[in-house]
Amino acid sequence: MESRMIRGISAAEARVIRSMVLRPGQAAEQLVYPGDDEPPSFHGGAFHEDQLVGIASVYPEAHPAYDWPAAWRLRGMATLPEVRGMGYGKGLIQVCLAHIAAHGGQNLWCNGRVNAAGFYTLLGFAAYGDEFITESGPHYVFRRQV
Ligand SMILES: CC(C)(COP(=O)(O)OP(=O)(O)OC[C@H]1O[C@@H](n2cnc3c(N)ncnc32)[C@H](O)[C@@H]1OP(=O)(O)O)[C@@H](O)C(=O)NCCC(=O)NCCS
C-alpha cells in the first residue's frame, strides 16, 4: 500500500533534495540558505513510501522591494521527478502555510521559476513585477496571503 506523509525535517535533510533537483552537481553542504538553522524557519519534507521525495523551506523575511506585512519567504521548493503531479508540492505549501500562520505570518513570497508559474498560480500565488533572470533561469516574484 502506498504511504504518504508530510512533516517537518532538518535543513540537512532538505539539502539532499536541493542538491538533486535545484542545483545538480553542487554538494549538499554547499546548499545552505541564510537562516536555515534558525527558528522559526521551517523545512517541510514529503515522504513517499518512507523516502524523502519533496521539500520546501520558509523563513521570516521581508521582500526587498514590496512592503508586504509579516512576510515570509519560500525557498527550495522541489519534488523528485518521479512523484510530480501527485500532490506533494501542494501538500508542502500547505504545511508551510500552517507553520507561518501559527507564527503570525501574513504573506508568503518567493522568487519562482517561470516554468513553475502554473503551480504557484494554482496554489493561490500571483506574479508581481517583471520577469528577471538568475543563474537558474527566468523568474517572477510570486506572493500570496497566508
Ligand atoms: C514545481 C514543483 C515543485 C511542483 O511539484 P509537484 O509535486 O508536481 O506539485 P503537485 O503535484 O502538488 O501539483 C499541484 C498542482 O499544480 C500543478 N502543477 C505542478 N507543476 C506545475 C507546473 N510546472 N506548471 C503547471 N502546473 C503545475 C499540478 O498539475 C497540480 O494540479 P492539480 O491540483 O490541478 O492536479 C515540481 O515540479 C518541481 O520540483 N519542479 C522542479 C523544480 C522547480 O522548478 N521548483 C520551483 C522552483 S521556484
Ligand as a Chemical Component Dictionary entry (heavy atoms), coordinates in Angstrom:
data_LIG
# 
_chem_comp.id                   LIG 
_chem_comp.type                 NON-POLYMER 
_chem_comp.pdbx_formal_charge   0 
_chem_comp.three_letter_code    LIG 
# 
loop_
_chem_comp_atom.comp_id 
_chem_comp_atom.atom_id 
_chem_comp_atom.alt_atom_id 
_chem_comp_atom.type_symbol 
_chem_comp_atom.charge 
_chem_comp_atom.model_Cartn_x 
_chem_comp_atom.model_Cartn_y 
_chem_comp_atom.model_Cartn_z 
_chem_comp_atom.pdbx_ordinal 
LIG C1  C1  C 0 7.170  22.838 -9.271  1  
LIG C2  C2  C 0 7.143  21.526 -8.452  2  
LIG C3  C3  C 0 7.666  21.804 -7.054  3  
LIG C4  C4  C 0 5.679  21.055 -8.364  4  
LIG O1  O1  O 0 5.635  19.914 -7.517  5  
LIG P1  P1  P 0 4.547  18.740 -7.676  6  
LIG O2  O2  O 0 4.842  17.748 -6.621  7  
LIG O3  O3  O 0 4.488  18.281 -9.092  8  
LIG O4  O4  O 0 3.214  19.534 -7.353  9  
LIG P2  P2  P 0 1.726  18.930 -7.131  10 
LIG O5  O5  O 0 1.640  17.531 -7.633  11 
LIG O6  O6  O 0 1.323  19.174 -5.733  12 
LIG O7  O7  O 0 0.900  19.888 -8.085  13 
LIG C5  C5  C 0 -0.160 20.737 -7.617  14 
LIG C6  C6  C 0 -0.902 21.236 -8.847  15 
LIG O8  O8  O 0 -0.015 22.044 -9.636  16 
LIG C7  C7  C 0 0.077  21.527 -10.970 17 
LIG N1  N1  N 0 1.445  21.750 -11.420 18 
LIG C8  C8  C 0 2.564  21.231 -10.866 19 
LIG N2  N2  N 0 3.645  21.694 -11.513 20 
LIG C9  C9  C 0 3.199  22.510 -12.497 21 
LIG C10 C10 C 0 3.844  23.299 -13.481 22 
LIG N3  N3  N 0 5.167  23.344 -13.588 23 
LIG N4  N4  N 0 3.053  24.014 -14.317 24 
LIG C11 C11 C 0 1.705  23.985 -14.213 25 
LIG N5  N5  N 0 1.038  23.275 -13.274 26 
LIG C12 C12 C 0 1.781  22.542 -12.430 27 
LIG C13 C13 C 0 -0.268 20.061 -10.828 28 
LIG O9  O9  O 0 -0.748 19.526 -12.039 29 
LIG C14 C14 C 0 -1.345 20.101 -9.760  30 
LIG O10 O10 O 0 -2.594 20.483 -10.327 31 
LIG P3  P3  P 0 -3.987 19.837 -9.822  32 
LIG O11 O11 O 0 -4.088 20.178 -8.344  33 
LIG O12 O12 O 0 -5.000 20.521 -10.661 34 
LIG O13 O13 O 0 -3.845 18.365 -10.050 35 
LIG C15 C15 C 0 7.964  20.414 -9.139  36 
LIG O14 O14 O 0 7.516  20.271 -10.459 37 
LIG C16 C16 C 0 9.467  20.668 -9.168  38 
LIG O15 O15 O 0 10.169 20.351 -8.218  39 
LIG N6  N6  N 0 9.984  21.207 -10.285 40 
LIG C17 C17 C 0 11.426 21.400 -10.466 41 
LIG C18 C18 C 0 11.984 22.415 -9.504  42 
LIG C19 C19 C 0 11.249 23.724 -9.573  43 
LIG O16 O16 O 0 11.023 24.291 -10.628 44 
LIG N7  N7  N 0 10.901 24.219 -8.367  45 
LIG C20 C20 C 0 10.294 25.516 -8.239  46 
LIG C21 C21 C 0 11.438 26.444 -8.100  47 
LIG S1  S1  S 0 10.851 28.095 -7.956  48 
# 
loop_
_chem_comp_bond.comp_id 
_chem_comp_bond.atom_id_1 
_chem_comp_bond.atom_id_2 
_chem_comp_bond.value_order 
_chem_comp_bond.pdbx_ordinal 
LIG C1  C2  SING 1  
LIG C2  C3  SING 2  
LIG C2  C4  SING 3  
LIG C2  C15 SING 4  
LIG C4  O1  SING 5  
LIG O1  P1  SING 6  
LIG P1  O2  DOUB 7  
LIG P1  O3  SING 8  
LIG P1  O4  SING 9  
LIG O4  P2  SING 10 
LIG P2  O5  DOUB 11 
LIG P2  O6  SING 12 
LIG P2  O7  SING 13 
LIG O7  C5  SING 14 
LIG C5  C6  SING 15 
LIG C6  O8  SING 16 
LIG C6  C14 SING 17 
LIG O8  C7  SING 18 
LIG C7  N1  SING 19 
LIG C7  C13 SING 20 
LIG N1  C8  SING 21 
LIG N1  C12 SING 22 
LIG C8  N2  DOUB 23 
LIG N2  C9  SING 24 
LIG C9  C10 SING 25 
LIG C9  C12 DOUB 26 
LIG C10 N3  SING 27 
LIG C10 N4  DOUB 28 
LIG N4  C11 SING 29 
LIG C11 N5  DOUB 30 
LIG N5  C12 SING 31 
LIG C13 O9  SING 32 
LIG C13 C14 SING 33 
LIG C14 O10 SING 34 
LIG O10 P3  SING 35 
LIG P3  O11 DOUB 36 
LIG P3  O12 SING 37 
LIG P3  O13 SING 38 
LIG C15 O14 SING 39 
LIG C15 C16 SING 40 
LIG C16 O15 DOUB 41 
LIG C16 N6  SING 42 
LIG N6  C17 SING 43 
LIG C17 C18 SING 44 
LIG C18 C19 SING 45 
LIG C19 O16 DOUB 46 
LIG C19 N7  SING 47 
LIG N7  C20 SING 48 
LIG C20 C21 SING 49 
LIG C21 S1  SING 50 
# 
